[in-house]
Amino acid sequence: MSKKWAVAIALGLILSPLAFAADEAQAPKKEPAPKEEKAAKDKKAPKEASAPAGDLKTFSQRLSYAMGVEIAGSLKELKKDIDLDTFLRGFKDGLAGNKSLLTEEQTEATKKEFIAKMQAERTEKNKVAGEKNLKEGAAYLAENAKKKGVVTTKSGLQYEVLKEGAGAAPKASDTVKVQYRGTLVDGTEFDSSYKRNEPATFPVTGVIPGWTEALQLMKVGGKYRLAIPAELAYKENGPGPIGPNAVLLFEVELVGIEQETPGGGASPKIELTPIK
């Protein structure tokens, strides 16, 4: 198992980045448009050749250094758990085929201990973030509910009509096309169809409950501002930058109704795409 573990690390941390780079090199190059070509000439590209390469004169030296940087980048988050001297010792022993200082049983036990440690740290981090988000979210919703034009539904969804639509209203069985921008209560933007320059299309029942409810209140051409409590969003399972128990704020524009969802209202849940 220890050999498999070492191979997995090597493949995941070294070969994947290099393979990606090779794919990039083989991909067909897009010819620049006239304006882009002129801009490229006007603005000189960074001189990568002038980077301080030191004494990395041979291919082997450059490859070795590149691999080292890639591995370090992949392990950066584990910096506090890694003793560099011991890591290098194990790395050299592995390359040289020397006998490991740890038995297979000790290696497996260390792996399990590490996984348990990481899970405990993640659980504690999520707990702290969740408590913070619950407190801040409740305060935001309480203040937002007092604002003129804000309506709070029985479920706790809050909405404000920015522009009333004149078209049809979607049914639960419909598929809709929307433009939207999503932020947290602190103003952090986590998603935006506007930035992708493309409306999103999905079943009315294929998104978080707060969206499903709000979409059926709207008419085509309408634009609403939504404040969605965590229980109508991702609850404690907020992906990426959203985090646990987060209140989500959206500006949503209903562009059109595409078609009915085959089979009626039930459909797979679709997560919004957080910005990376």
Helices and strands as residue ranges (DSSP letters): H 2-10, I 11-15, H 16-26, H 34-42, G 48-50, H 59-74, G 76-81, H 84-96, H 104-144, E 150-152, E 158-163, E 174-184, E 189-192, E 200-203, G 204-206, H 209-215, E 223-228, G 230-232, G 235-237, E 248-260
